[in-house]
Amino acid sequence: MIHDDNYYYDIIRSNIKKYREIKGLTQQQLADKAGISMNYIAKIESKKMQRGFTIVVLGRIADALEIDIKLLFEIDK
């Protein structure tokens, strides 16, 4: 099955939020640790940004969350 782009972005968005909440971080704390703006994190998590983040940003977020980047791509069952 071929999924549209939003399908993949939504998986990544929900995983960023999930792991941020598991780590007990606010959006501002995650942004500070990742070296990006809180507004950018908020947009990513809220679906306001379409095709707006790169693998470099995902790497920074994963590093800030202290997780393997591949976890951002996992589909919750």
C-alpha positions as CSV (number, residue, x, y, z in Angstrom):
1,M,0.0,0.0,0.0
2,I,1.2,3.5,-0.9
3,H,0.6,6.1,1.8
4,D,0.4,9.8,1.2
5,D,3.1,12.1,2.6
6,N,0.9,13.2,5.5
7,Y,0.8,9.7,6.8
8,Y,4.5,9.6,7.4
9,Y,4.7,13.1,8.8
10,D,1.9,12.3,11.2
11,I,3.8,9.2,12.5
12,I,6.9,11.3,13.1
13,R,4.9,14.1,14.8
14,S,3.1,11.8,17.2
15,N,6.3,10.1,18.1
16,I,8.1,13.4,18.8
17,K,5.2,14.4,21.1
18,K,5.1,10.9,22.7
19,Y,8.8,10.7,23.6
20,R,8.8,14.4,24.7
21,E,6.0,13.6,27.1
22,I,7.6,10.4,28.3
23,K,10.8,12.3,29.1
24,G,8.7,14.9,30.9
25,L,9.9,17.8,28.7
26,T,8.0,20.9,27.7
27,Q,8.2,22.0,24.1
28,Q,10.5,24.8,25.3
29,Q,12.8,22.4,27.1
30,L,13.0,20.1,24.0
31,A,13.6,23.1,21.7
32,D,16.4,24.4,24.0
33,K,18.1,20.9,24.1
34,A,17.7,20.5,20.3
35,G,18.9,24.0,19.5
36,I,15.8,25.0,17.6
37,S,12.9,27.3,18.4
38,M,9.9,26.4,20.6
39,N,7.7,27.7,17.9
40,Y,9.2,25.2,15.4
41,I,8.6,22.3,17.8
42,A,5.0,23.5,18.4
43,K,4.4,23.6,14.6
44,I,5.8,20.2,14.1
45,E,3.6,18.7,16.8
46,S,0.5,20.5,15.8
47,K,0.4,19.6,12.1
48,K,0.7,23.2,11.0
49,M,4.0,22.5,9.2
50,Q,3.7,20.4,6.1
51,R,7.0,19.0,4.7
52,G,8.8,21.4,7.0
53,F,11.5,19.4,8.8
54,T,14.6,17.8,7.6
55,I,16.5,14.7,8.7
56,V,19.0,17.0,10.5
57,V,16.2,18.5,12.6
58,L,14.9,15.0,13.3
59,G,18.4,14.0,14.4
60,R,18.7,17.0,16.7
61,I,15.3,16.2,18.2
62,A,16.2,12.5,18.7
63,D,19.5,13.5,20.3
64,A,17.7,15.9,22.6
65,L,15.2,13.2,23.6
66,E,18.2,10.7,24.0
67,I,16.6,8.2,21.7
68,D,17.6,6.4,18.5
69,I,16.3,8.4,15.5
70,K,14.6,5.3,14.2
71,L,12.1,5.4,17.1
72,L,10.6,8.6,15.5
73,F,9.6,6.4,12.5
74,E,7.9,3.6,14.4
75,I,4.2,3.0,13.8
76,D,2.2,2.4,17.0
77,K,0.3,-0.8,16.9
